[in-house]
């Protein structure tokens, strides 16, 4: 009889253990923030590449219109319920997530844990001014973290190979990517295996908040689940995207019996 394998589980095997609810085919984690942080700590310890997506209703709706985007999301190892609409939808279909897991807060929780573990972090995205300011803020807040790379997100396909080479050479434990909503997740998915970083997470506008360019919604707005509205006040040009939020809610109510069967 052959000896049992001592190899650590693959990223896919680890991801299979996550409790999930499927919202229109998008597998949303039902873990709490604490459980998510503990899970990703294990991922880093085992050096298993994981793509982490912080999902909101706009992304779920985009996946309904674009089969390639849906497929990309389904291949991600972990999708956390960032948007309040996703949290509401899971409860509406009687398969509730434990709580909202905002990407901005998850970033900070991982940085805090990483201080004692001497994790290495690479920041990629936003403008040069914003990313440098965000890096300065993180260095001050988490001095135990080693920032092994900081690069803006203004590069084209022709520069991908160089960017990947730089990241691989830096060998970070955490890669935070803040580019446009339409490009950051597909970019991570496309190069996930080449990058080989244990945790690769799209963080959207988090660098803007860290840098001070944008303000985080006050606690009252967060408690009322109106962070999206506070951001709209700061960036009114986003109104067209925000119109998808009521469309998502109406769609979920209309499709209640079919939401989790997609």
C-alpha positions, 0 to 999 in steps of 0.5 A: 500500500502506498503511503498517503500523500503529504503534499499540501492541498492545492488552491482549488482544494482549499477553495472547495472547503469554503461555504458558498451561496451562488448568486446568479452563478457567482460563488459568494463566500459565506465566511465571516471576516474573522474566518476569511482572515484565518483562511487567507493566513493558511493560504499564505502559509501554504503558498497556494495562489489565490485570487480574491474578488471583492464582489458587489452587485455591479460585478454580478450584473456584469457577469450576467452580460459577459459569459467570459467575466462570469467564467473568470469569477467562477474560477476565482478561489475566493469571492467575498461579499463586499457590496451590501446588495450581495449581502442582502441578496443572500439573505433574501434567498435564505442562504445568508452570508455571515456578514459583509466583508468589505475589501478595504477592511479585509486589506487592513486586517491582512496587513495587521496580521502580516505585521507579526508574520513579516509578510511582504506586500506589493501594491499595483494600481492607481496613479503614481501620486496616489499609489505612492501616498497609499504606500506611505500610509501603509508603511506608517500604519503597519511598520512591520510589513515589508512593501517589496513593490509599488507601481502605478496601474497605467500600463498596457498589454505590452508591458504586462511581461515586465510587470509580472517579472517585477512582481515574481522577483519581489516574491510578495505574500500579498498582491493588491491590485487597484485598477478599473473594475473591468480590468483588475480581476481579469488581469489577475485571473489571466496571470495568476499562475505566472504570478504565483502570489499566495493572495492576489486581491483586486481592491478597486478604489482602496488606494484612493482612500488610503492616499487621502484622495477620497474619504471613507464613508462615515460610520453612520453611512456604513451602518445604514449600508449607504457607502455606495451613496457616499461614494457617489457624492464624491464621484457623481460621474459614477451615477450610471454604474450606480443605476445597476444597484436598483436593477440588481435588487429588482432582478433578485426579487423577480427571480427569487426562486432562480437566483441560486440555480444559475 
